[in-house]
Each structure stands twice: as structure tokens, then as C-alpha cells.
Amino acid sequence: MKYDQNFFEQVWEVVRQVPHGRVTTYGAIAKALGSAQSARMVGWAMNAAHVLADVPAHRVVNRQGLLTGKMHFTPPDAMQRRLEAEGIKVKNDKVVKFEQFFWDPQKELVIEL
């Protein structure tokens, strides 16, 4: 699969801005980057981010608050443990009170891409 490295870099820069104790979604990141139909590509970027220690990938969930990326963590429950360490409760692989913890990069982004 060919991908745009620049897009991946932009995704990672957005994810670096997600505050401690908050989560965002693949789709919200795609919209913030002006590419609303690219949520799946954001997922590919997050999968590739596992080698980047400064990208808090555990803060990116699906639009329903599900930990769909957990299989890319070692062990798979590491994503949940990291979120819980930040005060975010997870039950059945889903962020409890998701709307309360949701960070919308379109509204709150503090970087220039």
C-alpha cells in the first residue's frame, strides 16, 4: 500500500497535541486535516506510529469511543491501561462517557499544519 508520508506526519502532529486525559477519533483527525473521507488512512498512520515514542497513539479511538487500535499495542491491553492511567475509564473496550473526554482537533488544535 502506497501512502503519503506527509499526510502521516500531519496525523502524528495532530495526535501529539491531544491532551493528557482526552481522546480523539480517526475521523476527527481526518476532518481537521481537510480530508474528511480519510479516516482509514489516519488509522494506517496510527498503525505506523508504533515506532514513534512521542505519538500518544492510545488517545485515538473510533467514532464510538471503541479501542479498535488495541491490537497494535503490546500487549493488547496496554492501550486501555494507558488511558486508565490518564483517568479515562474503559469498559468492554469502550471509553466510558466518551463525549466528556472527546477532544476535537478542528476546535482545539494549537498547531499550524
GUDO-344623 format. One record per atom (N, C-alpha, C, O, CB): residue in three letters; x, y, z. Coordinates in pm, whole numbers, padded with zeros to 5 digits, always signed. Glycine has a CB too. Example, Ala and Ser with C-alpha at 12.3 -4.5 7.8 and 13.67 -1.06 7.14 Angstrom:
ALA+01319-00569+00780;ALA+01230-00450+00780;ALA+01320-00330+00780;ALA+01424-00332+00846;ALA+01131-00447+00905;SER+01285-00225+00708;SER+01367-00106+00714;SER+01290+00003+00787;SER+01341+00114+00804;SER+01408-00060+00572;
***
This chain:
MET+00085-00118+00000;MET+00000+00000+00000;MET+00089+00124+00000;MET+00174+00141+00088;MET-00096+00000+00122;LYS+00070+00208-00096;LYS+00143+00334-00103;LYS+00069+00438-00019;LYS-00054+00445-00021;LYS+00159+00382-00251;TYR+00144+00517+00055;TYR+00083+00621+00136;TYR+00162+00750+00122;TYR+00277+00751+00077;TYR+00075+00578+00283;ASP+00100+00857+00161;ASP+00161+00989+00157;ASP+00229+01015+00291;ASP+00161+01038+00391;ASP+00055+01099+00125;GLN+00361+01010+00294;GLN+00435+01029+00419;GLN+00403+01164+00482;GLN+00397+01175+00605;GLN+00586+01017+00394;ASN+00382+01266+00400;ASN+00347+01397+00453;ASN+00215+01391+00530;ASN+00203+01453+00636;ASN+00339+01500+00340;PHE+00117+01319+00478;PHE-00011+01304+00548;PHE+00011+01235+00682;PHE-00044+01277+00784;PHE-00112+01224+00462;PHE+00090+01128+00682;PHE+00119+01057+00807;PHE+00182+01152+00908;PHE+00144+01152+01025;PHE+00211+00936+00781;GLU+00279+01231+00864;GLU+00345+01327+00953;GLU+00243+01426+01011;GLU+00249+01460+01129;GLU+00457+01404+00877;GLN+00150+01471+00928;GLN+00047+01564+00975;GLN-00043+01497+01079;GLN-00079+01558+01179;GLN-00038+01615+00858;VAL-00079+01372+01055;VAL-00160+01297+01151;VAL-00087+01289+01284;VAL-00145+01317+01389;VAL-00192+01154+01097;TRP+00040+01251+01280;TRP+00117+01236+01403;TRP+00128+01369+01477;TRP+00126+01372+01600;TRP+00257+01181+01372;GLU+00140+01479+01403;GLU+00150+01610+01467;GLU+00019+01645+01539;GLU+00022+01703+01648;GLU+00184+01718+01364;VAL-00094+01610+01479;VAL-00223+01632+01546;VAL-00231+01548+01673;VAL-00269+01597+01778;VAL-00341+01599+01451;VAL-00194+01421+01662;VAL-00203+01330+01777;VAL-00112+01377+01891;VAL-00146+01361+02008;VAL-00167+01187+01735;ARG+00001+01432+01858;ARG+00091+01486+01962;ARG+00024+01598+02043;ARG+00066+01626+02155;ARG+00219+01539+01898;GLN-00078+01660+01986;GLN-00146+01771+02053;GLN-00264+01726+02140;GLN-00317+01807+02217;GLN-00195+01868+01951;VAL-00304+01601+02131;VAL-00417+01553+02212;VAL-00374+01558+02359;VAL-00276+01494+02397;VAL-00460+01405+02171;PRO-00445+01633+02440;PRO-00404+01649+02580;PRO-00414+01521+02662;PRO-00495+01432+02632;PRO-00488+01755+02645;HIS-00333+01513+02763;HIS-00338+01405+02862;HIS-00481+01397+02915;HIS-00541+01499+02950;HIS-00235+01429+02979;GLY-00536+01277+02922;GLY-00671+01259+02975;GLY-00783+01287+02877;GLY-00899+01298+02916;GLY-00688+01346+03091;ARG-00750+01298+02750;ARG-00851+01322+02645;ARG-00829+01221+02533;ARG-00722+01161+02524;ARG-00843+01469+02590;VAL-00929+01203+02448;VAL-00919+01115+02331;VAL-00976+01187+02209;VAL-01057+01279+02222;VAL-00994+00981+02354;THR-00934+01143+02093;THR-00991+01192+01969;THR-01017+01072+01879;THR-00989+00958+01917;THR-00897+01295+01899;THR-01069+01097+01760;THR-01104+00987+01670;THR-01029+00999+01538;THR-00977+01104+01502;THR-01255+00984+01644;TYR-01025+00887+01468;TYR-00963+00884+01336;TYR-01032+00985+01244;TYR-00966+01060+01172;TYR-00971+00742+01275;GLY-01164+00986+01247;GLY-01241+01077+01162;GLY-01220+01223+01196;GLY-01212+01307+01107;GLY-01385+01045+01171;ALA-01212+01254+01326;ALA-01190+01393+01367;ALA-01055+01442+01320;ALA-01040+01558+01280;ALA-01202+01406+01520;ILE-00956+01356+01325;ILE-00822+01393+01276;ILE-00828+01417+01125;ILE-00774+01516+01076;ILE-00718+01283+01309;ALA-00894+01327+01053;ALA-00906+01342+00907;ALA-00974+01474+00871;ALA-00928+01545+00782;ALA-00984+01223+00847;LYS-01083+01507+00941;LYS-01154+01633+00915;LYS-01065+01753+00943;LYS-01064+01849+00867;LYS-01281+01641+00999;ALA-00991+01747+01052;ALA-00903+01858+01088;ALA-00796+01882+00984;ALA-00747+01994+00967;ALA-00839+01832+01223;LEU-00759+01776+00913;LEU-00656+01787+00810;LEU-00717+01818+00673;LEU-00647+01819+00572;LEU-00575+01657+00802;GLY-00849+01843+00670;GLY-00914+01877+00544;GLY-00937+01759+00453;GLY-00952+01775+00332;GLY-00834+01978+00472;SER-00940+01639+00511;SER-00955+01517+00434;SER-01056+01425+00502;SER-01023+01313+00542;SER-00819+01446+00417;ALA-01179+01473+00514;ALA-01283+01407+00594;ALA-01307+01260+00557;ALA-01348+01182+00643;ALA-01411+01482+00579;GLN-01282+01223+00434;GLN-01306+01085+00392;GLN-01186+00993+00415;GLN-01184+00880+00366;GLN-01344+01082+00246;SER-01086+01041+00489;SER-00961+00966+00505;SER-00940+00907+00644;SER-00826+00888+00686;SER-00846+01054+00472;ALA-01048+00877+00715;ALA-01033+00820+00850;ALA-00953+00690+00846;ALA-00872+00664+00936;ALA-01171+00795+00912;ARG-00973+00610+00745;ARG-00899+00483+00735;ARG-00750+00509+00715;ARG-00667+00436+00769;ARG-00954+00398+00619;MET-00717+00610+00639;MET-00576+00644+00619;MET-00514+00694+00749;MET-00396+00670+00776;MET-00561+00750+00507;VAL-00593+00764+00829;VAL-00546+00806+00962;VAL-00514+00681+01044;VAL-00414+00677+01116;VAL-00654+00895+01035;GLY-00598+00580+01033;GLY-00573+00453+01102;GLY-00441+00390+01057;GLY-00367+00337+01139;GLY-00687+00355+01077;TRP-00413+00395+00928;TRP-00286+00342+00879;TRP-00168+00421+00937;TRP-00066+00364+00974;TRP-00281+00346+00724;ALA-00185+00552+00945;ALA-00080+00636+01003;ALA-00058+00599+01149;ALA+00055+00594+01197;ALA-00116+00786+00990;MET-00168+00573+01221;MET-00154+00537+01361;MET-00088+00400+01376;MET-00009+00379+01469;MET-00291+00537+01430;ASN-00119+00309+01287;ASN-00055+00178+01290;ASN+00096+00193+01270;ASN+00174+00122+01332;ASN-00115+00085+01182;ALA+00135+00285+01183;ALA+00278+00309+01157;ALA+00345+00389+01268;ALA+00467+00397+01273;ALA+00295+00382+01025;ALA+00266+00447+01358;ALA+00321+00533+01463;ALA+00377+00455+01581;ALA+00437+00514+01671;ALA+00214+00627+01513;HIS+00360+00324+01583;HIS+00404+00247+01699;HIS+00554+00257+01726;HIS+00599+00227+01836;HIS+00367+00103+01681;VAL+00630+00299+01627;VAL+00774+00315+01646;VAL+00811+00455+01695;VAL+00927+00481+01724;VAL+00847+00286+01516;LEU+00713+00544+01704;LEU+00737+00682+01746;LEU+00694+00699+01891;LEU+00574+00704+01920;LEU+00662+00782+01654;ALA+00788+00709+01980;ALA+00759+00718+02123;ALA+00683+00845+02160;ALA+00614+00848+02262;ALA+00886+00709+02202;ASP+00696+00950+02079;ASP+00634+01078+02114;ASP+00493+01096+02058;ASP+00437+01205+02066;ASP+00720+01191+02067;VAL+00435+00991+02001;VAL+00299+00997+01947;VAL+00208+00915+02040;VAL+00218+00792+02042;VAL+00293+00943+01798;PRO+00121+00981+02117;PRO+00034+00908+02211;PRO-00082+00839+02140;PRO-00197+00880+02151;PRO-00020+01004+02317;ALA-00050+00734+02067;ALA-00148+00662+01985;ALA-00264+00607+02067;ALA-00372+00585+02012;ALA-00081+00549+01912;HIS-00244+00584+02196;HIS-00351+00528+02279;HIS-00468+00625+02293;HIS-00576+00585+02336;HIS-00297+00492+02417;ARG-00448+00752+02258;ARG-00554+00853+02270;ARG-00642+00862+02146;ARG-00727+00951+02138;ARG-00492+00988+02298;VAL-00622+00774+02049;VAL-00703+00775+01926;VAL-00792+00651+01925;VAL-00744+00538+01929;VAL-00612+00780+01798;VAL-00923+00676+01919;VAL-01023+00569+01922;VAL-01118+00587+01803;VAL-01106+00684+01727;VAL-01102+00570+02058;ASN-01211+00495+01787;ASN-01306+00513+01677;ASN-01417+00610+01717;ASN-01420+00657+01831;ASN-01366+00378+01633;ARG-01507+00641+01626;ARG-01609+00745+01647;ARG-01707+00713+01759;ARG-01780+00801+01805;ARG-01684+00767+01521;GLN-01709+00587+01802;GLN-01797+00547+01912;GLN-01720+00535+02044;GLN-01778+00499+02147;GLN-01865+00415+01879;GLY-01592+00563+02040;GLY-01510+00551+02160;GLY-01452+00413+02182;GLY-01399+00384+02289;GLY-01590+00588+02278;LEU-01461+00328+02080;LEU-01407+00192+02092;LEU-01257+00190+02068;LEU-01205+00264+01985;LEU-01477+00099+01992;LEU-01188+00104+02141;LEU-01044+00089+02129;LEU-01011-00006+02014;LEU-00958-00114+02036;LEU-00983+00037+02262;THR-01044+00035+01894;THR-01026-00051+01777;THR-00878-00071+01741;THR-00845-00165+01669;THR-01099+00008+01657;GLY-00790+00014+01790;GLY-00648+00000+01760;GLY-00571-00079+01863;GLY-00448-00088+01855;GLY-00587+00134+01747;LYS-00640-00137+01959;LYS-00571-00203+02070;LYS-00482-00320+02026;LYS-00385-00352+02094;LYS-00671-00253+02169;MET-00515-00383+01914;MET-00435-00498+01871;MET-00296-00458+01824;MET-00210-00544+01803;MET-00507-00571+01760;HIS-00274-00328+01806;HIS-00143-00279+01763;HIS-00053-00245+01882;HIS+00060-00199+01864;HIS-00159-00157+01674;PHE-00103-00267+02004;PHE-00025-00244+02125;PHE+00024-00378+02179;PHE-00039-00481+02158;PHE-00109-00168+02233;THR+00136-00374+02248;THR+00190-00496+02307;THR+00205-00476+02456;THR+00281-00390+02500;THR+00326-00533+02242;PRO+00134-00555+02534;PRO+00025-00644+02496;PRO-00100-00563+02458;PRO-00103-00442+02481;PRO-00008-00741+02612;PRO-00201-00626+02400;PRO-00320-00555+02354;PRO-00393-00474+02461;PRO-00463-00378+02427;PRO-00414-00653+02296;ASP-00379-00510+02587;ASP-00448-00432+02691;ASP-00369-00306+02731;ASP-00414-00231+02817;ASP-00472-00518+02814;ALA-00254-00283+02670;ALA-00172-00165+02701;ALA-00245-00036+02667;ALA-00229+00064+02738;ALA-00040-00171+02626;MET-00323-00036+02561;MET-00398+00085+02524;MET-00495+00123+02636;MET-00500+00238+02677;MET-00476+00063+02391;GLN-00570+00026+02685;GLN-00665+00051+02793;GLN-00591+00095+02919;GLN-00634+00190+02985;GLN-00748-00075+02822;ARG-00482+00030+02953;ARG-00407+00066+03074;ARG-00355+00210+03066;ARG-00358+00282+03165;ARG-00289-00031+03094;ARG-00308+00251+02948;ARG-00257+00388+02933;ARG-00370+00490+02950;ARG-00352+00593+03015;ARG-00190+00405+02796;LEU-00485+00461+02891;LEU-00599+00552+02905;LEU-00643+00560+03051;LEU-00669+00669+03102;LEU-00716+00506+02816;GLU-00652+00447+03117;GLU-00694+00445+03256;GLU-00594+00518+03346;GLU-00633+00580+03445;GLU-00713+00302+03304;ALA-00465+00511+03312;ALA-00363+00583+03387;ALA-00381+00735+03375;ALA-00332+00811+03458;ALA-00223+00543+03340;GLU-00452+00777+03269;GLU-00481+00918+03247;GLU-00619+00958+03300;GLU-00664+01070+03279;GLU-00470+00951+03099;GLY-00685+00866+03368;GLY-00815+00896+03427;GLY-00934+00868+03338;GLY-01045+00910+03369;GLY-00819+01037+03466;ILE-00913+00797+03229;ILE-01022+00764+03137;ILE-01064+00619+03163;ILE-00986+00526+03144;ILE-00977+00783+02987;LYS-01187+00602+03205;LYS-01239+00468+03233;LYS-01277+00399+03102;LYS-01335+00461+03012;LYS-01361+00474+03330;VAL-01242+00271+03093;VAL-01273+00191+02975;VAL-01349+00067+03022;VAL-01306-00002+03114;VAL-01144+00152+02895;LYS-01460+00039+02957;LYS-01538-00080+02989;LYS-01575-00149+02858;LYS-01627-00086+02766;LYS-01667-00045+03071;ASN-01547-00279+02850;ASN-01574-00357+02729;ASN-01512-00292+02606;ASN-01576-00281+02501;ASN-01724-00374+02709;ASP-01386-00249+02620;ASP-01310-00188+02510;ASP-01370-00057+02460;ASP-01348-00020+02344;ASP-01299-00285+02396;LYS-01444+00012+02543;LYS-01507+00138+02504;LYS-01484+00244+02612;LYS-01496+00215+02731;LYS-01658+00119+02477;VAL-01452+00366+02568;VAL-01434+00476+02662;VAL-01568+00511+02725;VAL-01665+00540+02656;VAL-01372+00601+02591;VAL-01572+00506+02858;VAL-01693+00542+02932;VAL-01705+00695+02930;VAL-01606+00765+02951;VAL-01689+00485+03080;LYS-01826+00744+02905;LYS-01851+00889+02894;LYS-01762+00950+02785;LYS-01700+01055+02805;LYS-01826+00959+03029;PHE-01757+00883+02672;PHE-01674+00924+02559;PHE-01687+01073+02526;PHE-01586+01141+02506;PHE-01709+00842+02436;GLU-01808+01123+02521;GLU-01830+01264+02484;GLU-01759+01360+02580;GLU-01714+01467+02539;GLU-01980+01296+02481;GLN-01749+01322+02705;GLN-01684+01404+02807;GLN-01533+01415+02782;GLN-01472+01518+02812;GLN-01710+01346+02947;PHE-01474+01311+02727;PHE-01329+01307+02707;PHE-01286+01339+02564;PHE-01166+01350+02536;PHE-01277+01171+02745;PHE-01384+01355+02474;PHE-01353+01379+02333;PHE-01286+01515+02312;PHE-01334+01617+02361;PHE-01481+01370+02249;TRP-01176+01513+02240;TRP-01101+01634+02203;TRP-01115+01650+02052;TRP-01072+01564+01976;TRP-00949+01624+02246;ASP-01174+01761+02009;ASP-01198+01786+01867;ASP-01086+01874+01812;ASP-01080+01993+01843;ASP-01337+01853+01845;PRO-00998+01817+01731;PRO-00885+01896+01680;PRO-00929+02014+01593;PRO-00855+02112+01583;PRO-00793+01808+01601;GLN-01046+02008+01530;GLN-01092+02121+01450;GLN-01118+02242+01537;GLN-01100+02355+01493;GLN-01219+02084+01373;LYS-01159+02220+01660;LYS-01192+02329+01751;LYS-01073+02366+01840;LYS-01062+02482+01882;LYS-01310+02290+01836;GLU-00987+02271+01870;GLU-00888+02293+01974;GLU-00742+02284+01929;GLU-00651+02300+02010;GLU-00911+02195+02081;LEU-00721+02261+01803;LEU-00585+02243+01753;LEU-00504+02370+01773;LEU-00550+02480+01742;LEU-00586+02203+01605;VAL-00384+02355+01825;VAL-00299+02471+01856;VAL-00172+02474+01772;VAL-00077+02545+01804;VAL-00263+02470+02003;ILE-00171+02397+01663;ILE-00052+02397+01577;ILE-00092+02439+01437;ILE-00209+02432+01400;ILE+00016+02257+01575;GLU+00004+02481+01363;GLU-00017+02518+01223;GLU+00037+02405+01138;GLU+00156+02373+01144;GLU+00054+02654+01187;LEU-00050+02343+01058;LEU-00006+02230+00973;LEU+00031+02279+00835;LEU+00069+02198+00750;LEU-00115+02123+00964;
***
